[in-house]
Amino acid sequence: MAKAKTAGESINGTAETFVKNGADALKNGFEKAAKSYDQLLGFGKETVEAYLKSANAAGKGVEALQSEIYGFSRHAIEDSISATKAVLGSRSLQEAVEAQSEFAKTQFDAYVGQMAKLGEIFVSTAKETFEPLQGRVQAWVDVVQNTRAA
């Protein structure tokens, strides 16, 4: 009978160890899953914030471009009206040709300068727009690696 009791106690002890180990493994697995879920939520929140910053920067850049183009167009129209008055008020053909040539040269120089200015605004806007998003790829890689390691 002592042998039977010892075998039963042994099976009982093994079962208790098995249940305890299973409960510990389940608890650890749940904790790892919860930690990974928290990391993913944090990543998502930070990504949304980065997208919002990026969208705001893009909006400001488009506004700056639009304002610059509007100002240049208004100034070009004013210059055209002024040049037309000068050509029409000329006393000779030579004076009219000189006024038109000066206007063309001035407008070309203004156009080239304006294109350079618009290019600078565009490059600046692109940098400001993509800056908040640059770190998100590396953050995603870190989240995936941390999840795999856990």
Secondary structure, 3 states (H helix, E strand, C coil): CHHHHHHHHHHHHHHHHHHHHHHHHHHHHHHHHHHHHHHHHHHHHHHHHHHHHHHHHHHHHHHHHHHHHHHHHHHHHHHHHHHHHHHHCCCCHHHHHHHHHHHHHHHHHHHHHHHHHHHHHHHHHHHHHHHHHHHHHHHHHHHHHHHHHC
